[in-house]
């Protein structure tokens, strides 16, 4: 009968995530993981496999969390509140990037940049994540169109792709050192450029609020 593990798996994964996040995949050794987790390398290999498999586990958990945040903000509801939900999500991403004072960026973006070209697991998991985010955004845009807050003749797929590019790009330019106020202004502008029905005033959607002007 196998002996039960004498460590908290979630804690170990969190510590491994912090190490990969700080030093990247190539810059992280299993010795580093052993040091930050307090486990021997034998225990790590026995529980999680090699470094690649451990990173896949950490990366997958991160991708799940990214989608869960979006679901929390874009999980549906009254069509009349869809534009506010979109605005809240876009501005949340800006605030998260503004709060990243160490400029570590997002582990999803870092993993994709470093590994997606040669690691099929990372490429597939990141594509699944982006598709899920795109679907959530498209659903809310369609709801806002039904309510008349966004021009119904606009293609919701294209608008969703635009907002997805903005929220992922905000993280990248924030990591590059743009000021928090600039990041917030990017979010404001992204919401402001969404097309409104002909004859309707431009919607003010700054800093998580939505109202008709």
Secondary structure as the mmCIF struct_conf table of DSSP 4:
data_model
#
loop_
_struct_conf.conf_type_id
_struct_conf.id
_struct_conf.beg_label_comp_id
_struct_conf.beg_label_asym_id
_struct_conf.beg_label_seq_id
_struct_conf.end_label_comp_id
_struct_conf.end_label_asym_id
_struct_conf.end_label_seq_id
HELX_LH_PP_P HELX_LH_PP_P1 UNK A 2 UNK A 5
BEND BEND1 UNK A 6 UNK A 7
HELX_RH_AL_P HELX_RH_AL_P1 UNK A 9 UNK A 23
TURN_TY1_P TURN_TY1_P1 UNK A 24 UNK A 27
HELX_RH_AL_P HELX_RH_AL_P2 UNK A 30 UNK A 37
HELX_RH_AL_P HELX_RH_AL_P3 UNK A 41 UNK A 48
BEND BEND2 UNK A 50 UNK A 50
HELX_RH_AL_P HELX_RH_AL_P4 UNK A 51 UNK A 73
BEND BEND3 UNK A 74 UNK A 75
HELX_RH_3T_P HELX_RH_3T_P1 UNK A 79 UNK A 81
HELX_RH_AL_P HELX_RH_AL_P5 UNK A 82 UNK A 99
TURN_TY1_P TURN_TY1_P2 UNK A 101 UNK A 102
HELX_RH_AL_P HELX_RH_AL_P6 UNK A 107 UNK A 115
TURN_TY1_P TURN_TY1_P3 UNK A 116 UNK A 118
HELX_RH_AL_P HELX_RH_AL_P7 UNK A 120 UNK A 147
TURN_TY1_P TURN_TY1_P4 UNK A 148 UNK A 148
BEND BEND4 UNK A 149 UNK A 150
TURN_TY1_P TURN_TY1_P5 UNK A 152 UNK A 153
BEND BEND5 UNK A 154 UNK A 154
HELX_RH_AL_P HELX_RH_AL_P8 UNK A 156 UNK A 175
TURN_TY1_P TURN_TY1_P6 UNK A 176 UNK A 177
HELX_RH_AL_P HELX_RH_AL_P9 UNK A 180 UNK A 192
TURN_TY1_P TURN_TY1_P7 UNK A 193 UNK A 193
BEND BEND6 UNK A 194 UNK A 194
TURN_TY1_P TURN_TY1_P8 UNK A 198 UNK A 199
BEND BEND7 UNK A 200 UNK A 200
HELX_LH_PP_P HELX_LH_PP_P2 UNK A 201 UNK A 202
STRN STRN1 UNK A 203 UNK A 204
HELX_RH_3T_P HELX_RH_3T_P2 UNK A 206 UNK A 208
STRN STRN2 UNK A 211 UNK A 212
#
